[in-house]
Amino acid sequence: MKTYPLHSSEFKQLQKAFASWLDILGYAESSIYTLPRHVWEFFYYLENKEGITRIDQITGSEVKGFFAWLYQRGHARHPGQPLSDAYLNKYLQALKLLSRYVRQTGQGVFSFRKGFIRPPQELKNICTQAEITTLYDSCDPDMLGLRDRAMLSVFYACGLRRNEGISLDVRDVLLSNKLLYVRKGKNYKERYVPIGDKVVQDFKRYLTESRPGFYQSHQQKAFFLSKKGQRINGQSLSIRLKRLVEKAGLSKEITLHTLRHSIATHLLENGMKIQQIAHFLGHSSLESTQIYLGKSALK
């Protein structure tokens, strides 16, 4: 990062190794890109504001000072604009992971007690249950439409992350057991997700009436296939979802991740305990689930 030059060779090497560690653990490409950049800014702060150049010199007070500096600095690309709580949470996530990395690799220990910043407002663009119904109703009865419906069921009804849904194989859809096996969850954590009767029907119709129509489908193990008979990518699914949103006449921006946020909110509204929602989503901590749910989790 040219804006924040580093001089410490230890910090430079550590930042690169941290990025490789995130990749090995299976973090999304966006996280592998952004989290090390946040760590780089932290190292810049340590060098230029605290005079620290080694990892074993870091204490909780430096972390506190870093966040005070971020508050004062504001948005680097938009001078005068403060960083949102959600954006600051990303910095906090990066430092917590860095602390875990240096501890697990024997490169030192630094810890801090600062918790995640709670978003002050309700999460934006959460779909209502009526809007979800409209999206389902907008699916065409043809080959691509049945895949669209299965897509909604994977990312809304099952609450999968984008990469988890893309990585699904046919063998992971256990219709007779009414379960979805997530073998490539975050940090390579595996879990089973229960599926209801309607979702079973969506998956069954896609597997029997739609998927066989894709090119060389019998040779592919991927659950979601593209027109060329290959494992579909996230961009293609996002385009299909955007098409559904437009067809449904919804004016809000809805992404695959919006569907995951929406099911979490709807489960809470229907009386499910936050601990159960955390397990359903594959979260390792309730803090992450609370961030997903915003103020709803506190009601």
Secondary structure as UniProt FT lines:
FT   TURN            2..3
FT   HELIX           9..24
FT   TURN            25..26
FT   HELIX           29..45
FT   HELIX           46..50
FT   HELIX           55..57
FT   HELIX           60..73
FT   TURN            79..80
FT   HELIX           85..104
FT   TURN            105..106
FT   TURN            124..125
FT   HELIX           129..137
FT   HELIX           143..152
FT   HELIX           153..157
FT   HELIX           162..166
FT   HELIX           170..172
FT   STRAND          173..174
FT   HELIX           175..177
FT   STRAND          179..182
FT   HELIX           186..188
FT   STRAND          191..194
FT   HELIX           197..205
FT   HELIX           206..210
FT   HELIX           211..213
FT   TURN            215..216
FT   HELIX           217..219
FT   TURN            227..228
FT   HELIX           234..248
FT   HELIX           256..269
FT   TURN            270..271
FT   HELIX           274..281
FT   HELIX           286..293
FT   HELIX           294..298
//
